[in-house]
Amino acid sequence: MKIYKFGGSSVKNSKRVKNLYKLLKEVGYKNTLIVISAIGNTTNKLEKVVNKYFLKKNTERKISEIEEDHLKIINDLFPINNKINIYIKKIFNGIKFFLKKNKYNKYNFIYDQVVGSGELISTKLISEYLNLIGIKNIWLDCRNYIKTDNSYCEAHVNWTKTNKKIKQLKKNYLYITQGFIGADYNYFTTTLGREGSDYTASIFSYCLNAESQTTWKDVPGILNADPRFFLKNNLLNSLSYDEALELSYYGASVIHTKTLHPLKQKKIPLYVRSFISPKKKGTLVSKKINKEIIKPCFIVKKNHKLISFYMKNFSFFLEKNISDIFTIISKYKIKVFLIQSSSISISICVEDKFNNLNIIINKLKNYFIIKLLNNVYLYTILHYNVNYVNFFLKKIKIILRQINSDTAQWIIK
């Protein structure tokens, strides 16, 4: 079986959904399972609904706006009074009802019950459209297959139960299912972390011993530099699993970090290809070691925070002090991208996607002098050379730098 994954950009409007149909006709879809993300920026919009809810603001108008966005696509693709309208209305009414009746005040739980709806809507819409125009498929509710614990927002997969469920799928069919979501033992929706749809695809690949996995993107493959920040970039034709893991670890957005581990274990090749130009080969990630000279790779992460800790009594940092800081950082799911320490301080560049950093600061401010710098950029060059380092030193004002034998990183404002 082949596994395909399509992100939100690939289905963001009716034109893109029609393009998905053309792509499947071109590359084939027999004995295939397709994982699809929420349409366009639906996830971001649903996150805003959750934030409004916690600010005790009215959420119904925002929910109705998101519903209208989907109805526009439906009206372009379906005849009047198609049954998909009923399903979509049911989902959005369910979100409104949940927020009205909910008594539980934990952000992560509410986030998963609301934001996870985006994938259910997109996959049902696309499944019904493909059936309508002649590509017969079976829609799967991923929550019946991806079984997790109740670590909401970053759920951990129960591989034994998940494997048992997924292995029940029969071959020689086309399946459409959701990325990003699963369900805990109480059947509450859980999510696997932002960009977790790639991870969902690799879970299915692992459990089904897939022939291959293909991630369809709006870029020609994995590039050595993010085109949003760098005008010049080159396609990486092939990467080993370890090389791709390194890129992902430092923040390259093309592949989700957790995606690669299941594929590496089963030696399943991963293709990253363009849904705009599906005839092009793209990038192959596999066990094969790349014998070509590795190109420098440029990664930029924005909206990060630089937090620095100093001892209050001007004494040295001890192992216990460092342990106390990182125990709390781990507890509140703060992702760390860079650490730099000295005898009297430690600085950490982090991503605070769950807005927990202020909680950490309040818990630690009695023990440390803490300085926080918001909205910093983290630049990383893998496989750098001296010319690139000198270029950065001349062109940008650097707050912090860290350079080792193969990696150079800078934090700038």
N, C-alpha and C positions, 0 to 999 in steps of 0.2 A: 504493500500500500504506500502511496505517496501522501505527504502532508504539505498543504499549502497554508501560508498565513498571510492575510491581507490586513494592513493597518487602516486607521480611520481616514487617512488622506485618500486612499484608493477607492473609497466608497462615499466621499463627502457630499456628493450631489447625484442627481439622476444620470448625468453624463458619465460619471465615473462608474456608476453601477452598470450601465450599459457596456462600458468598456470591460468590466469584469466578465460579462457574458461573452464578449468577443475573444477575450484572452483564453477563457476556458475552451472555447471552440477551437482555438489555435493550438494550445499546448496539450489538450486532452484532459479528461476528468474522470475516467473510469477507475474504480478502485482507489478513490481519493477522499481524504478528509480535509475540509477547509475550516480554518480558524479565522474568525473575523472580529476586529475591534469595533468599538462604538463609532458611529458615523461622525466624521469631522472632529470638531472640538467639543462634542457632547460631554465627554468626561469632565472637561474643565467647567462647563456650564453647570453640570450636576454638582460639582464640588462647591460652586458658588451658592447653590440652593442649600446645601448642608451648612455652609458658613452663615447664610442669612438666618437659618433656623436657630443656630446657637446665639446669634445676636438678637433673637426674638423679633425678627422682622418678617413681614409677610412673604411667603414663599410661593404662593399660588400663581402670581403673575409670571414669575420666572419659569416655573414648571410649564405653564401654558405657552410661553414663548418657545421653549424647547420642543413641545408637542407640535407647534405650528411649523417649526423647521422640518420636522419629519413628515408632516402632512403634505408639505410642498413637494417633497420627493415622491411620496405615494401618489399624489395627483398626477405627476408627470409619467409615472410608470404603470399605473393600474387603471382599469375601468372603474366607473363610479360604483360605489357601494360594494367594493371588494371586501372580503372578510378580514383582510389585514387591518382595516380601519378599526374594527371591533377590538382586535388584539392590542393595538397601540393605545386605544382609549382606555382599555382595562389596565394596562401597565401604568399609565400616567395617573389615572384615578387611584391606583393602588399606592403610588408614592404620596399623593396628597392625603389619603386616608391614614397611611402609616405615620406621617409627620403630625397629623392632627391627634391621633390616639396614643402615640408613643409616650411611655412614662420613663424610659431608660435614658440616662443622660450621658452615656459614654460616647464620645465623638467617633472613635474608630468603628464601633458597632453600627451607629447610625449612618456613617459614611458608606459602609459596605452595603447596607440594605438599599440605599438610595442610588449611589453612583454605579453599582453593579447592574442597574437596569438598562444602561446604555447598550450593552452588548446583547442583551435579550431582544431589544427592539431592532437593532441593526441586522442581526442574523435572521430573525423572523421575516423581516422585510425582504431581504435578499433571497432567502429560501423560497418564499412565495413568488417572487418575481421570476426566478429561474424556472420554477415549476410551470408558471404561466406561459413562458416562451419556449418550453420544450426540453429544458434540462432538468430531468426528474432527479429529485434529491430527498434525503431524509434529514429533517431538522432534529438536532439533539439539544436537550437542556444539559449544559455542561455540569451543572450542579449534581446531576445524577451519576456523574463519572469521576469528577475531580473531588476527592474527599480530603478534607483538611482538619486541622485543629481549629480552635476558636481565637487564634491570634489575629484579630481583625486588622485589616489594611496590609498585613504582611504575613498571611497565613502559611503554615507549613504543611506540605502535602503528606498525607498518610499513604505511602507508596504501596503498602500491602493491599489496602482496600481499593485504592485507585486502579492498580494493576488488574485486580480481579474484575472490576467493573468494565474497564476498557476492553479487556480480552474477550468479552461477550459480543463485541461488535462483529458482524459478519462481513466477509470480504465482497468485493465486486459491486459495491454501492458507492454513491456519492453522498457524503455526509457534510452537513453545515452545522457548525457549533461556535460557541463563544470563546473568546480569549478572556484572560484577566480574572475570571470568577470561578469559585468552587462552592462547596457547602460543608458546614461542620456537622457534628453528630446530631444536632437538633434541627438540621436542614435550614439553618439561617445562612444567608449568602455571605461568603467570605471573598476577599480579593487577594491577589498574589503580589501586590506591589505595582506601582506605576510601570508602564511598558511591559506588564506581565503577560501579554498575549503571546509574545515570542516563547515565553516559558511554557505556557499552555500547550503550544504546538509541539515543543520538545517532549513534554510529558506524554502526549499521544504517540509521538514517534517512538519513544522508548518502549512503551507498553505494547505497541503493535509491531515492534521490530521493523520499522518503516524502511522502505527502499531508499528514501531521501526525504529531506525537508527543504522547502523553498519559501523564503521570505520575500514577498513582492513589495518593493519600495518605489518612491518617486525619484530615486537616484539610480544610476546605472550599476551600482554594486557598492562594495565598501571602498570608500575613497580615503586617501591619506590625509585629507584635510576637509573640514566641514565647509561646504560651499556657502553657508550663511555668513562665514567670517573670512574666508580666504578665496580670492578670485582664482588662483591657480591651484589645481588639485589633480591627482592622478588616480586612476582605478588600480586597485590591488587585485590582480587576477586570481591569486590563490593565497591562502593563509593556512597555517596549521591551527589546530584547536587552541594550543597554548598561546600562539601569537594573537589570535582573536580574543582570547580571554584577557590578555594583557590590555588590548585596546579597550575592551569593555570595562575592565576594572578602573581605568583612568577616566572613563566617562564618555567614550565614543557612543553616540546615540543609536547607531544602526542595529546593534545586537544587545539584547538584555543579558546581563551577567550570568544569571542562573540558567539561561537557555543552553549554554554550551556543555555543561557537565553531563546531562543525560545523553546527549549526542555523542560525546567523547567516549563514554562508557560502552556504548554499543557500536561505536565506529560508524555512525550514520552521517553521511555527507550533508552539509548545509549549503544551499545555494542562496545567494542574495542577488536578486534580479530586479529589473525595472518593469513595472506594470505598464509603463508608457511605451517601452520598446522591448516587448517580450522575446523577440528573436535574438537579442544580444545575450551573451553567455553570463555576464555578471561576474560575481566573485564566488569561488568555491572554497569552503572551509572544510578541511578533512584531516585525517591523521598524517597525510604526507607532509614531510618537512620541506619547506620552501627553500630551494637551493639558490634562488636569485638573491642579489644584494638587496637587503631590506631597505625600502625607502623611508626617510623620516616621516613620521606621522604626527599631525598637529591636532590637538584636541582643546576645545574651549568650553568651559562650564561657566555660566553666568548666574547671577543672583545667589551667590554663595555668601557665607559669613565667616569672618576670621575672628576667632575668640582666643584671647591670650590670658593665661593664668600666671600670677606671681605670688610668691609666699608673702604673707603679711608681715612677718618678722624679719624679712630679708635673709632668711636662712636658705639652705640648699633644698632643691626638690629631692625627695626620697621616693623609693619604689611605692610606698604606701600612698603618698600624695597622688602619684600618677594613677594608681589602681582606683582610688576613690573617684577621680574624675571620669575615668573610662567606664567604671561600673554604672554610673548614672547616665552617661551618654548612651551606653548600650540599652539600658532599661527604657529610655525614652526614644529609641529608634532613630537616633541622629546618625546620618551616614557621614563618615570621615573620609576626606580625600587627600589630606596632607597633614603630616605631623612634623613639627620642628621643635626640638627641645634644647635647653642649655642647663647649666647647673642651677640657675635661679628662675627659670620660666619654661613654660611650654605653650606653643601656639598651635592651633588646630583649625584647618579650613573645613567647613562642614556644609552639608545641605540640610536645611530644616524644613522638610516638606510637610511635617505634621504640626509645625508651629509649637514645638515643645522646648525651644532653646531658652525662653524666659523662665520656664519652670526650673531648668537646670541651673541657670544663673542664680535664681533665688535660693536654691538648695545649697549652693557652694559659696555664696558671697560672704558668709561668716568665716570662711577658712582661707579664702584667697582674694587678692586684688584681681579684679576681672576687667579686661578691656574688650569691647566688642566693636567690630567694624562691619557694617552691613553692605550688601550689594557689591561684593568684590567679584572679579573675574579670576578664574584659575586657568592659566595656560600651561599645557603639557606638550612637550616634544619627546616622543619615543624615537630611539635610534638617531639622536641628534648629531650634528657636526658643529665644529667651532664657528663656522660662518653664520649659522642660524642663531647661535647663542649671542654672538656679537651684534647681530642685527637687532635682537630684542633689547639688548642692553642700551643701544643707541636710541631706539624709537619710543620706548615706553618707560614710565615712571614705576619702578618696582617697589612694592611694600615688603615683600619677602621672596626669597629665592631658595631653591634646593636643587642641587645638581649632583648626580652620581655618574657611574660609568656609561649608562645607556639612556638615562632619563633626565630631562631638565624641566623644572616647574617654576612658574612665577605667579605670584598673586599681585594683581594690579587693581586699582580703583577705577 
